[in-house]
């Protein structure tokens, strides 16, 4: 660990309603690759406050980012599949720099994501827009402007 506090980020996790659909979305729309998978059964239930747990986790990589997709059959997945408000406490979104915003949003739409076209801006640092994954997790997409 190189941090003075002795802390390094391992990964971020997203709970999903359909692991196969989300695997396809993150690999096909955003270019993640699967690194490994784990059955989520005891003793992991103690760790996540669900002693009677049955689920599966898919770990994916993109550059230096590791993302864990979690799917559960026990307990069942709960919550709305819509974008979280940006002023709701907790993590609000994942942000990605993209080479071509138009091509990226086409892939997102083709693989089950939702485009939030009303968020599209073209500002001084580049073109930006939000979309969501199939379960409503917000994804910020940023095509940086070439410095002239």
CORURGI-V850517 format. One record per pair of residues at least 24 apart in sequence whose C-alpha atoms are under 10 Angstrom apart, sorted by sequence separation. I is the first residue (numbers start at 1). J is the second residue. D is the distance in whole Angstrom. If there is no record, write none. Layout:
# CORURGI-V850517
I|J|D + I|J|D
This chain:
# CORURGI-V850517
34|58|7 + 35|59|6 + 36|60|7 + 50|74|9 + 51|75|10 + 105|129|9 + 108|132|8 + 109|133|9 + 113|137|9 + 114|138|9 + 115|139|10 + 116|140|10 + 34|59|6 + 35|60|5 + 36|61|10 + 50|75|7 + 102|127|10 + 105|130|9 + 108|133|8 + 109|134|9 + 113|138|10 + 114|139|10 + 33|59|9 + 34|60|4 + 35|61|6 + 101|127|7 + 105|131|8 + 108|134|9 + 113|139|10 + 32|59|10 + 33|60|5 + 34|61|6 + 35|62|10 + 100|127|9 + 101|128|8 + 32|60|6 + 33|61|5 + 34|62|9 + 101|129|8 + 31|60|10 + 32|61|5 + 33|62|7 + 98|127|10 + 31|61|9 + 32|62|5 + 33|63|10 + 40|70|9 + 98|128|9 + 31|62|7 + 32|63|8 + 35|66|9 + 37|68|9 + 39|70|10 + 40|71|9 + 41|72|10 + 83|114|9 + 97|128|9 + 30|62|9 + 31|63|10 + 34|66|10 + 35|67|10 + 36|68|10 + 37|69|9 + 38|70|10 + 39|71|10 + 40|72|8 + 82|114|9 + 96|128|10 + 27|60|8 + 32|65|9 + 33|66|10 + 34|67|9 + 35|68|10 + 37|70|10 + 39|72|10 + 41|74|10 + 83|116|9 + 26|60|8 + 27|61|9 + 32|66|9 + 33|67|10 + 34|68|10 + 40|74|10 + 23|58|8 + 26|61|10 + 27|62|9 + 32|67|9 + 95|130|9 + 19|55|10 + 22|58|10 + 23|59|10 + 26|62|10 + 94|130|10 + 105|141|9 + 19|56|8 + 23|60|9 + 93|130|9 + 104|141|8 + 19|57|8 + 20|58|10 + 93|131|10 + 94|132|10 + 19|58|8 + 93|132|9 + 104|143|10 + 101|141|7 + 16|57|10 + 26|67|10 + 100|141|10 + 101|142|7 + 102|143|9 + 15|57|9 + 98|140|10 + 99|141|10 + 100|142|9 + 101|143|6 + 14|57|10 + 26|69|10 + 93|136|10 + 94|137|8 + 95|138|8 + 96|139|7 + 97|140|8 + 98|141|6 + 99|142|8 + 100|143|6 + 101|144|9 + 13|57|9 + 93|137|7 + 94|138|6 + 95|139|6 + 96|140|6 + 97|141|6 + 98|142|6 + 99|143|6 + 100|144|9 + 13|58|10 + 92|137|8 + 93|138|5 + 94|139|5 + 95|140|4 + 96|141|5 + 97|142|5 + 98|143|5 + 99|144|8 + 13|59|9 + 23|69|8 + 91|137|10 + 92|138|7 + 93|139|6 + 94|140|6 + 95|141|6 + 96|142|6 + 97|143|6 + 98|144|8 + 99|145|10 + 12|59|10 + 22|69|8 + 83|130|10 + 91|138|10 + 92|139|9 + 93|140|7 + 94|141|9 + 95|142|8 + 96|143|9 + 97|144|7 + 11|59|9 + 22|70|10 + 83|131|9 + 84|132|10 + 92|140|10 + 11|60|9 + 22|71|10 + 83|132|7 + 11|61|9 + 19|69|7 + 82|132|8 + 83|133|9 + 18|69|10 + 19|70|7 + 20|71|10 + 81|132|10 + 82|133|9 + 17|69|10 + 18|70|9 + 19|71|6 + 81|133|9 + 82|134|9 + 83|135|8 + 84|136|7 + 86|138|9 + 11|64|10 + 12|65|8 + 13|66|9 + 14|67|8 + 15|68|8 + 16|69|7 + 17|70|8 + 18|71|7 + 19|72|9 + 81|134|8 + 82|135|7 + 83|136|5 + 84|137|7 + 85|138|9 + 10|64|10 + 11|65|7 + 12|66|7 + 13|67|6 + 14|68|6 + 15|69|6 + 16|70|6 + 17|71|6 + 18|72|9 + 81|135|5 + 82|136|4 + 83|137|6 + 84|138|7 + 10|65|9 + 11|66|5 + 12|67|5 + 13|68|4 + 14|69|5 + 15|70|5 + 16|71|5 + 17|72|8 + 80|135|8 + 81|136|5 + 82|137|7 + 83|138|6 + 9|65|9 + 10|66|7 + 11|67|6 + 12|68|6 + 13|69|6 + 14|70|6 + 15|71|6 + 16|72|8 + 17|73|9 + 79|135|10 + 80|136|8 + 81|137|8 + 82|138|9 + 83|139|9 + 9|66|9 + 10|67|9 + 11|68|7 + 12|69|9 + 13|70|7 + 14|71|9 + 15|72|8 + 17|76|9 + 18|77|10 + 17|77|6 + 16|77|7 + 17|78|8 + 15|77|8 + 16|78|9 + 17|79|10 + 15|78|9 + 15|79|10 + 17|81|9 + 16|81|9 + 30|96|9 + 30|98|9 + 29|103|10 + 30|104|7 + 29|104|7 + 30|105|10 + 29|105|8 + 29|106|8 + 30|107|8 + 29|107|5 + 30|108|8 + 28|107|7 + 29|108|5 + 28|108|8 + 29|109|8 + 29|110|8 + 30|111|10 + 12|94|10 + 25|107|9 + 26|108|9 + 28|110|9 + 29|111|6 + 25|108|7 + 28|111|7 + 29|112|9 + 25|109|10 + 27|111|10 + 29|113|9 + 25|110|9 + 26|111|9 + 25|111|5 + 24|111|7 + 25|112|7 + 26|113|10 + 24|112|9 + 25|113|8 + 22|111|9 + 21|111|8 + 22|112|9 + 21|112|8 + 22|113|10 + 29|133|9 + 26|133|8 + 25|133|7 + 26|134|10 + 25|134|8 + 22|133|8 + 21|133|10 + 22|134|7 + 21|134|8 + 22|135|8 + 21|135|10 + 18|134|9 + 16|133|9 + 17|134|9 + 18|135|9 + 16|134|8 + 17|135|7 + 16|135|6 + 15|135|9 + 16|136|9 + 14|135|10 + 16|137|9 + 15|137|9 + 14|137|8
